[in-house]
Amino acid sequence: MLIALAAAAALAGAPAPYVAPDGRTEAQLIAAHVLPDAGHPGAINPAVTGQTQATTICVHGWTATVRPPTSFTNKLRAAQTPPGFKPGDGELDHRLSIEDGGAPADPANLWWMVYRDRYGARVKDVLETALHRRVCAGTMPLSEARAALLGNWLVAYEKYVGPLPK
């Protein structure tokens, strides 16, 4: 069925709907708390720009200076933990990571993401670090890194890191 939909979309000139290597659709990945829902669109830290990145995100330890206190994030994490999960089953993730210029405490940028999934939070962390390294090495514009994270991060992972974990 998914192959038929992809073929029909290709013939119509529309992009095929995303299907992860494990066969799950984008909607299923959102329901599994791997991809963020529309209620968490992400938010940019206005202090981080292409002109300021050398003195902000590219300074070792800078993220610790802007990270919100756990008293704030633990409350939000508990409130966002989906039914059937415990807060410790996931993390309060920044859709646009702090290390890539995301807003540290904006609720639009914070969503509960599962750990125990082949594409869980720790996998996304690998992408965030890879993008950060490219930005700070001057091989990728900050805007490109942000766009990669604000889109479907699984697609970005495959583009910038390699195949997703099996």
C-alpha angles and dihedrals in degrees: 000000000000091000090052091050092049091049092048091049091049091052091048091050093243120126113260115251113262118264119180120228089258090058099255119135124229090258091053091049090052090050089049090053093243096113122037121251125237090266089072105052095160131246134229125231102236091208090066116074136145086266095050101036093098090059097037124029095014093057111096109248096014095122090061088061093059103030111118117246118266089241086068099038096044091057092048092045091052091048093049098044105118123234112277093032135087120225089250091058088078144003137250096253129198107232086208102034120235089235089059095047102274123154106265101212106018108122089216087065097045124078136157111258125188122241101200103066128096085246096037131142096287090057091053088051089063090056093047091053093046091052092045091053092051093049093049092045089055094241096112131038115241089237091060092051091049092048090051092055096041091054125057100315092203090064089048091049091056091047099046105024108023138247116358117249115278 
